Amino acid sequence: MAARFRGFLPVVVDVETGGFNARTDALLEVAAVILELDENGWLVRSETVAQQIEPFEGANLEQSALDFTGIDPWDMEREAVPEREGLSEIFGAIRKAVKAQGCKRAVLVGHNATFDHTFLFAAAERADIKRNPFHPFSTFDTATLAGLAYGHTVLAQACKLAGLPFNNKEAHSAAYDAEKTADLFCCIVNRWKELGGFPPPPVLTEEPV
């Protein structure tokens, strides 16, 4: 994996929020899907870690955003935890995977990745988490990649064009959307591999002259 992505471990992230402003609006759900290469070099899903998050003190909650996601932030059955606790658990699993796969750090993969990246980093800053495993600005955006590979940027439609099932009733939960985004990313990377787009580095059999 380290050789494939220049020392980075792709981790697919999806967040559900109480609005569009990462500084003022609540982070409500976070899910991260860790990827790995199988024995034949195909990119596949590994572990999914997810947390329900309590709105931070003073957080804004837009009703239109809650209606869209269907999340009730105050539902006790959510078993939501503070940002610091939830992110620390997710980041811990990611750091463990980064080390296990011989990588230097994680790189966030997301559908419209800037949105997820911005909310994740704003929450980590609020929670005063120093060991954020993600690259501070680099991402892989599956909306852009799907537009290139399948001619569509909407997640549900891109998945269908890639031959992946997509249930609209389950969409807008962080774990479901993250896993579907992960499947889409794997399809695109593996299709590129099938087409010969990523040859392995040459093996030197003797010292170069």
Residue frames relative to the residue before (quaternion, step in Angstrom):
aa qw qx qy qz dx dy dz
M 1.0000 0.0000 0.0000 0.0000 0.00 0.00 0.00
A 0.6331 0.5474 -0.3368 0.4314 3.57 0.95 -0.85
A 0.6713 0.4935 -0.2992 0.4650 3.59 1.00 -0.81
R 0.6499 0.5478 -0.3205 0.4182 3.59 1.05 -0.75
F 0.8222 0.1898 -0.0689 0.5321 3.60 0.90 -0.89
R 0.6032 -0.6285 0.3474 0.3469 3.56 0.98 0.92
G 0.7578 -0.4043 0.2040 0.4697 3.53 0.92 0.92
F 0.6207 0.5313 -0.3454 0.4617 3.57 1.28 0.04
L 0.2853 -0.7157 0.6096 0.1866 3.55 -1.20 0.65
P 0.3197 -0.7447 0.5456 0.2135 3.63 -0.56 1.06
V 0.0021 -0.7680 0.6399 -0.0282 3.56 -0.90 1.01
V 0.3003 -0.7772 0.5322 0.1502 3.55 -0.66 1.15
V 0.0745 -0.8142 0.5756 -0.0146 3.56 -0.77 1.09
D 0.0214 0.7504 -0.6601 -0.0257 3.52 -1.18 0.69
V 0.1151 -0.7755 0.6179 0.0600 3.55 -1.06 0.82
E 0.1821 -0.7132 0.6595 0.1525 3.51 -1.31 0.51
T 0.1024 -0.8407 0.5303 -0.0403 3.54 -0.80 1.06
G 0.5116 -0.6350 0.4875 0.3120 3.52 -1.36 0.11
G 0.7996 0.0069 -0.0223 0.6001 3.57 1.19 0.43
F 0.6180 -0.5858 0.4066 0.3310 3.54 -1.31 -0.26
N 0.6431 0.5137 -0.3210 0.4685 3.59 1.25 -0.18
A 0.3630 -0.7795 0.4705 0.1979 3.58 -0.37 1.25
R 0.6580 0.5228 -0.3117 0.4433 3.60 1.13 -0.55
T 0.8026 0.3099 -0.1375 0.4908 3.59 0.99 -0.78
D 0.7280 0.4495 -0.2381 0.4597 3.59 1.08 -0.66
A 0.5893 -0.6394 0.3855 0.3088 3.54 -1.09 0.84
L 0.3062 -0.6607 0.6520 0.2111 3.49 -1.29 0.64
L 0.1386 -0.8509 0.5062 0.0238 3.60 -0.58 1.15
E 0.7878 0.0224 -0.0080 0.6154 3.60 1.11 -0.63
V 0.0290 -0.7597 0.6489 0.0307 3.54 -1.20 0.65
A 0.0274 0.7687 -0.6388 0.0130 3.55 -1.03 0.85
A 0.0809 -0.7811 0.6186 0.0244 3.54 -1.09 0.79
V 0.1538 -0.7736 0.6120 0.0583 3.55 -0.93 0.99
I 0.2495 -0.7719 0.5731 0.1158 3.54 -0.66 1.16
L 0.2333 -0.7850 0.5643 0.1044 3.57 -0.93 0.94
E 0.0531 -0.7783 0.6244 0.0387 3.53 -1.31 0.40
L 0.4320 -0.6440 0.5506 0.3091 3.55 -1.31 0.20
D 0.3712 -0.7221 0.5324 0.2395 3.57 -0.91 0.90
E 0.7593 -0.4094 0.2527 0.4382 3.58 -1.31 0.02
N 0.7087 0.4227 -0.2584 0.5023 3.59 1.23 -0.37
G 0.6021 -0.6106 0.3417 0.3846 3.56 1.26 0.22
W 0.4965 0.6366 -0.4427 0.3903 3.59 1.24 0.33
L 0.4384 -0.6932 0.5107 0.2579 3.55 -1.02 0.83
V 0.0347 0.8077 -0.5821 0.0868 3.58 -0.74 1.09
R 0.5848 -0.5578 0.4615 0.3659 3.51 -1.37 0.30
S 0.1692 -0.7475 0.6322 0.1133 3.52 -1.17 0.71
E 0.8452 -0.1114 0.1152 0.5099 3.59 -0.55 -1.17
T 0.1849 -0.7379 0.6351 0.1341 3.57 -1.21 0.66
V 0.0354 -0.7680 0.6393 0.0135 3.56 -0.93 0.95
A 0.0135 0.8139 -0.5769 0.0678 3.56 -0.89 0.95
Q 0.0700 -0.7863 0.6135 0.0199 3.53 -1.21 0.64
Q 0.3237 -0.6621 0.6368 0.2266 3.51 -1.24 0.68
I 0.1896 -0.8204 0.5371 0.0493 3.59 -0.80 1.03
E 0.4324 -0.6729 0.5405 0.2611 3.55 -1.06 0.85
P 0.5120 -0.6038 0.4911 0.3634 3.63 -1.02 0.64
F 0.4520 -0.6809 0.4968 0.2921 3.58 -0.89 0.87
E 0.6667 -0.5195 0.3497 0.4041 3.57 -1.20 0.50
G 0.8208 0.1865 -0.1741 0.5111 3.56 -0.77 1.08
A 0.4031 0.7402 -0.4640 0.2725 3.60 1.26 0.08
N 0.4041 -0.6850 0.5562 0.2413 3.53 -1.16 0.72
L 0.0930 -0.7756 0.6234 0.0358 3.56 -1.08 0.81
E 0.2067 -0.7834 0.5774 0.1003 3.55 -0.46 1.20
Q 0.4651 -0.7002 0.4620 0.2827 3.58 -0.73 1.03
S 0.6181 0.5533 -0.3512 0.4341 3.59 1.03 -0.71
A 0.6444 0.5082 -0.3166 0.4757 3.60 1.08 -0.74
L 0.6562 0.4997 -0.3123 0.4713 3.60 0.99 -0.80
D 0.6279 0.5220 -0.3339 0.4710 3.58 1.03 -0.73
F 0.6535 0.5285 -0.3108 0.4438 3.58 1.01 -0.81
T 0.7556 0.3806 -0.2071 0.4912 3.59 0.89 -0.94
G 0.3707 -0.7375 0.4833 0.2918 3.56 1.16 -0.58
I 0.4755 0.6806 -0.4287 0.3563 3.59 1.26 0.29
D 0.1778 -0.7213 0.6591 0.1170 3.54 -1.08 0.86
P 0.3483 -0.7885 0.4588 0.2156 3.63 -0.18 1.21
W 0.7367 0.4235 -0.2241 0.4772 3.59 1.12 -0.62
D 0.4056 0.7031 -0.4811 0.3313 3.60 1.24 0.25
M 0.4017 -0.7471 0.4770 0.2299 3.59 -0.56 1.18
E 0.6111 0.5721 -0.3536 0.4175 3.61 1.12 -0.52
R 0.5190 0.6282 -0.4223 0.3970 3.58 1.22 -0.20
E 0.1801 -0.8029 0.5378 0.1834 3.59 1.15 -0.64
A 0.1571 0.8262 -0.5188 0.1534 3.53 0.97 0.96
V 0.2040 -0.7652 0.6031 0.0961 3.54 -1.19 0.67
P 0.6340 -0.5201 0.3909 0.4180 3.62 -1.20 0.34
E 0.6790 -0.5119 0.3415 0.4004 3.55 -1.21 0.57
R 0.6676 0.5169 -0.3223 0.4280 3.59 0.80 -0.93
E 0.6761 0.4896 -0.3003 0.4615 3.59 0.88 -0.89
G 0.6939 0.4903 -0.2854 0.4435 3.57 0.84 -0.97
L 0.6944 0.4648 -0.2802 0.4726 3.57 0.88 -0.93
S 0.6164 0.5490 -0.3575 0.4369 3.60 1.01 -0.72
E 0.6565 0.4996 -0.3213 0.4649 3.60 0.97 -0.77
I 0.6722 0.4881 -0.2969 0.4709 3.58 0.91 -0.90
F 0.6728 0.4957 -0.2991 0.4606 3.59 0.87 -0.91
G 0.6184 0.5527 -0.3452 0.4393 3.58 1.05 -0.71
A 0.6550 0.5011 -0.3043 0.4767 3.58 0.99 -0.86
I 0.6581 0.5093 -0.3086 0.4608 3.58 1.00 -0.80
R 0.6487 0.5102 -0.3260 0.4611 3.60 0.90 -0.85
K 0.6240 0.5361 -0.3305 0.4625 3.58 1.04 -0.77
A 0.6767 0.4857 -0.2889 0.4719 3.59 0.95 -0.88
V 0.6058 0.5541 -0.3486 0.4521 3.59 1.03 -0.79
K 0.6807 0.4818 -0.2827 0.4739 3.57 0.89 -0.93
A 0.6727 0.5196 -0.3027 0.4311 3.57 0.89 -0.96
Q 0.7440 0.3930 -0.2191 0.4940 3.59 1.06 -0.71
G 0.5452 -0.6774 0.3746 0.3218 3.56 1.24 0.35
C 0.4745 0.6759 -0.4353 0.3586 3.57 1.18 0.53
K 0.5425 -0.6267 0.4580 0.3212 3.55 -1.31 0.24
R 0.7712 -0.1585 0.1264 0.6034 3.57 1.05 -0.80
A 0.5512 -0.6031 0.4577 0.3508 3.57 -1.29 0.14
V 0.1636 -0.7314 0.6459 0.1451 3.53 -1.29 0.42
L 0.4327 -0.7329 0.4703 0.2332 3.56 -0.80 1.07
V 0.1321 -0.7362 0.6607 0.0640 3.52 -1.07 0.93
G 0.1672 0.7988 -0.5636 0.1276 3.59 -0.78 0.93
H 0.4467 -0.6350 0.5431 0.3197 3.54 -1.29 0.34
N 0.7403 -0.0508 -0.0920 0.6640 3.52 -0.13 1.45
A 0.0672 -0.8981 0.4341 0.0201 3.49 0.91 1.15
T 0.5754 0.6041 -0.3919 0.3879 3.61 1.03 -0.62
F 0.6160 0.5571 -0.3426 0.4392 3.58 1.03 -0.78
D 0.7007 0.4597 -0.2682 0.4751 3.59 0.77 -1.05
H 0.6439 0.5355 -0.3130 0.4480 3.56 0.95 -0.92
T 0.6767 0.5041 -0.2961 0.4475 3.58 0.87 -0.95
F 0.6776 0.4807 -0.2955 0.4717 3.59 0.89 -0.90
L 0.6504 0.5241 -0.3223 0.4456 3.58 0.94 -0.85
F 0.7012 0.4602 -0.2761 0.4694 3.58 0.87 -0.90
A 0.6181 0.5295 -0.3534 0.4612 3.61 1.04 -0.65
A 0.6607 0.4984 -0.3045 0.4715 3.59 0.98 -0.83
A 0.6454 0.5177 -0.3194 0.4620 3.59 0.97 -0.83
E 0.6411 0.5102 -0.3212 0.4749 3.58 1.06 -0.73
R 0.6435 0.5142 -0.3263 0.4637 3.60 0.94 -0.84
A 0.7191 0.4481 -0.2352 0.4762 3.55 1.00 -0.90
D 0.3719 -0.7553 0.4612 0.2801 3.58 1.33 -0.03
I 0.2915 0.7400 -0.5368 0.2815 3.56 0.93 0.98
K 0.2726 -0.8086 0.5063 0.1246 3.56 -0.49 1.20
R 0.7528 0.3868 -0.2073 0.4906 3.60 1.00 -0.81
N 0.0629 0.7899 -0.6001 0.1092 3.55 0.42 1.26
P 0.3480 -0.7906 0.4594 0.2067 3.65 -0.50 1.10
F 0.6293 0.5866 -0.3315 0.3873 3.59 1.20 -0.38
H 0.5753 -0.5487 0.4810 0.3696 3.52 -1.24 0.59
P 0.5142 -0.7084 0.3851 0.2922 3.62 -0.81 0.93
F 0.8341 0.1262 -0.0918 0.5292 3.63 1.10 -0.32
S 0.6254 0.5453 -0.3593 0.4270 3.64 1.07 -0.45
T 0.0392 0.7814 -0.6209 0.0474 3.56 -1.09 0.80
F 0.2834 -0.6547 0.6461 0.2712 3.51 -1.44 0.03
D 0.1614 -0.8023 0.5710 0.0650 3.58 -0.74 1.07
T 0.3042 -0.7869 0.5082 0.1731 3.59 -0.45 1.19
A 0.5381 0.5871 -0.4308 0.4245 3.62 1.15 -0.29
T 0.6718 0.4743 -0.2833 0.4935 3.57 0.96 -0.89
L 0.6791 0.4956 -0.2970 0.4528 3.58 0.86 -0.95
A 0.6591 0.4995 -0.3121 0.4678 3.60 1.01 -0.78
G 0.6006 0.5469 -0.3567 0.4615 3.56 1.10 -0.63
L 0.6603 0.4893 -0.2920 0.4893 3.56 1.07 -0.77
A 0.7632 0.4204 -0.2155 0.4408 3.58 0.74 -1.08
Y 0.8340 0.1957 -0.0504 0.5135 3.59 0.93 -0.91
G 0.4983 -0.6930 0.4134 0.3171 3.59 1.23 0.00
H 0.7206 0.3572 -0.2478 0.5402 3.60 1.20 0.37
T 0.2772 -0.7962 0.5213 0.1322 3.58 -0.97 0.86
V 0.5593 0.5795 -0.4020 0.4356 3.62 1.23 -0.17
L 0.5471 -0.6675 0.3897 0.3211 3.59 -0.76 1.04
A 0.6809 0.4979 -0.3058 0.4414 3.60 0.75 -1.00
Q 0.7002 0.4638 -0.2744 0.4682 3.58 0.89 -0.93
A 0.6319 0.5271 -0.3359 0.4584 3.58 1.00 -0.78
C 0.6312 0.5265 -0.3327 0.4624 3.60 1.00 -0.80
K 0.6630 0.5027 -0.3115 0.4590 3.58 0.89 -0.90
L 0.6615 0.4983 -0.3077 0.4685 3.58 0.97 -0.81
A 0.6738 0.4680 -0.2853 0.4956 3.57 1.19 -0.53
G 0.5390 -0.6415 0.3916 0.3803 3.58 1.29 0.01
L 0.5193 0.6327 -0.4098 0.4025 3.58 1.24 0.43
P 0.4521 -0.6736 0.4984 0.3057 3.62 -0.89 0.80
F 0.0115 -0.7867 0.6173 -0.0043 3.58 -1.11 0.69
N 0.1671 -0.7952 0.5807 0.0501 3.55 -0.71 1.16
N 0.3481 -0.7761 0.4887 0.1942 3.57 -0.37 1.22
K 0.6059 0.5628 -0.3578 0.4337 3.59 1.16 -0.50
E 0.7097 0.4274 -0.2563 0.4980 3.59 1.14 -0.54
A 0.5008 0.6717 -0.4163 0.3531 3.57 1.26 -0.28
H 0.7722 0.3393 -0.2963 0.4482 3.54 -1.34 0.47
S 0.5149 0.4457 -0.5092 0.5262 3.49 1.10 0.86
A 0.5713 -0.6399 0.3786 0.3475 3.57 -0.88 0.91
A 0.6745 0.5041 -0.3154 0.4376 3.59 0.87 -0.89
Y 0.6645 0.4954 -0.3191 0.4596 3.62 0.88 -0.87
D 0.6939 0.4759 -0.2899 0.4561 3.58 0.80 -0.98
A 0.6348 0.5234 -0.3379 0.4571 3.60 1.03 -0.74
E 0.6749 0.4873 -0.3059 0.4620 3.60 0.92 -0.83
K 0.6491 0.4932 -0.3240 0.4800 3.60 1.01 -0.70
T 0.6279 0.5133 -0.3320 0.4817 3.58 1.04 -0.73
A 0.6321 0.5272 -0.3261 0.4649 3.58 1.03 -0.79
D 0.6492 0.5096 -0.3211 0.4644 3.60 0.92 -0.85
L 0.6512 0.5143 -0.3108 0.4636 3.57 1.00 -0.85
F 0.6508 0.5111 -0.3132 0.4660 3.59 0.93 -0.90
C 0.6475 0.5138 -0.3163 0.4656 3.58 0.95 -0.87
C 0.6326 0.5353 -0.3328 0.4499 3.59 0.96 -0.83
I 0.6822 0.4909 -0.2920 0.4565 3.56 0.88 -0.93
V 0.6676 0.4915 -0.3016 0.4709 3.60 0.90 -0.93
N 0.6900 0.4806 -0.2829 0.4614 3.58 0.92 -0.90
R 0.6126 0.5320 -0.3521 0.4667 3.58 1.07 -0.64
W 0.6282 0.5261 -0.3257 0.4716 3.57 1.04 -0.79
K 0.6330 0.5231 -0.3203 0.4723 3.57 1.04 -0.81
E 0.6411 0.5350 -0.3213 0.4467 3.60 0.95 -0.88
L 0.7055 0.4615 -0.2527 0.4748 3.55 1.05 -0.81
G 0.5396 -0.6501 0.3874 0.3690 3.57 1.30 0.05
G 0.3890 0.7728 -0.4327 0.2533 3.54 1.27 0.36
F 0.7741 0.2233 -0.1596 0.5705 3.59 1.20 -0.24
P 0.0745 -0.8017 0.5923 0.0303 3.60 0.10 1.21
P 0.5334 -0.6101 0.4643 0.3574 3.59 -1.10 0.58
P 0.5922 -0.5613 0.4148 0.4027 3.59 -1.13 0.46
P 0.5673 -0.6121 0.4163 0.3608 3.58 -1.05 0.67
V 0.3490 -0.7158 0.5683 0.2070 3.54 -1.12 0.72
L 0.2990 -0.7634 0.5495 0.1609 3.54 -0.67 1.11
T 0.2153 -0.8025 0.5475 0.0997 3.58 -0.64 1.12
E 0.7806 0.1205 -0.0879 0.6069 3.56 1.26 -0.23
E 0.6439 -0.5240 0.3816 0.4064 3.52 -1.22 0.37
P 0.4679 -0.6741 0.4826 0.3060 3.61 -0.89 0.85
V 0.4975 -0.6602 0.4789 0.2954 3.53 -1.10 0.74
